[in-house]
Every structure is written in C-alpha cells, then in structure tokens.
Amino acid sequence: MSPDIDAVRTEIDALDAQLVAVIAQRQRWVEVAGSLKPDRDAVRAPDRVEAVIRKVRALAETAGADPTVVEQTYRAMIAAFIDLELRVHAGEEPLRSSGER
C-alpha cells in the first residue's frame, strides 16, 4: 500500500525543517566569509560559484538527485547568500527573527 498524500506531506515538512536548519548553519558561515573578504568582487567570486555548482552537481548524481534541480536550487541559494554577504561586507546586520544573534 502506498502512502497517502498527507503522509507524504508530513515527510516533506520534516525534511523542510532539516533543510532550514542546515541553511541557517550555512548562513552563519557566509556571514563570517563576508566579513573576511576584502571587497565586493571577492564577495561575488564567480569562479567559486562555478566550482560549487560543479561540486553539487556531482554530489547530486552520487545521491540520486536530479543534478539540474540541485544546480537551480543552489544558484538561487547562492544568489541570496551573495546579497546577504554584500550587506554583511557593507557593515549591515543580517535580518533575524525574534531573539536570533
């Protein structure tokens, strides 16, 4: 018997909670990186972006995920983190929800 849609959604919701926790960890390291980089060009780091994309595409293949979906997800995430890193580099505090940092 296959799971019903509610059971599937419950599993997806649990995975979403894990993903958000990992993204929060990644954000903290991105903020550190943003404070260490010498200029805005170093924040954008297109060569680093492409290296990360190559790496996650390979990881996706190994994990049995669609490399294109993983690449598109990472490109969106990286773009958002570059925006955040630019704000940090400029001395702005990242936006936080209640009680964070």
N, C-alpha and C positions, 0 to 999 in steps of 0.2 A: 504494500500500500504506500503510495507516495504521500509526502507531507501536504497539508493544505496551505493555502496562501498565508494564513495567519501565522503558522509555524515558520514558514519561510521568512516572513517579515520580522518575526522575533529574532531569528538568527542574523538577519541583515542588521537589525538595530543593535545587536550585541557587537557585531563587527564594527559598526559605525562608532560605537563608544571606544573601542580599542584604537581605531584609526585616529580619532580626535586626540586621544591621549598621546599617541606617537607624534602627531603633528605638533602638539604643544611642546613636546621634548625637542623636536626639530627646530621649532621657533626659537626656543631659548638659545640654541647653538647658533642659529642665524643671527640673532641679536649680538652675540659675542663676536661673531665674524664681522658684522657690520661696524662694530666699534674698533676693530683692529685694522681695517682696510684703509689705505692712505688716501683714496679719492673715489669719486663716483664711478669712474671707469672700472676700478678694481671691484666695486660692488656688482656691476653688471656682468663682468667676467664671461663673455660669450664662449670662450674656449672651455671654461669649466662647465658651463651649462651643457655644451655638446658632449663633454666627457661623461657627465652624469646621465644624460639621455642614453648614450651607448651602454653604460653600465646597467641601467634599469631595464633596458630592452632585453639584455642578455639574462638578467635575473628573472624577468617575466617568462622568457622561454623555458628556463630551468624549472620555474614554479608552475608551469602550465597555464599561465595567464596570457591574454592577448597582448603582444608587445605594442600594438598600436594604441590600445586603450590605456596601457600603462604610460606610454610616451605622452599621450594627450593629457592625461591626469597630471603627470609630472611637469609638463610645460606650463599648465595652468597654475600649479602649486609654486613652481619656481618663479613665475611672473609675480605672483602675490608676495612671495618672500623677498624678491628684489625690491618691490615697493616698500615693504617693511624695513628692509635693510637700509634703503636710502633715507628713510625717516630716522632710523637709529643713527646712521652716519652723520646726519644733519643735527643730531643732538635732541631730537624729539623722542618723547617716551612712547612706546607702543601702546595701542589701545588694549585695555584689560577689562575683564568683567569684575564683578564685586570681589574685593579682597585679594586679587592677584598682585603679586610683586609689589 
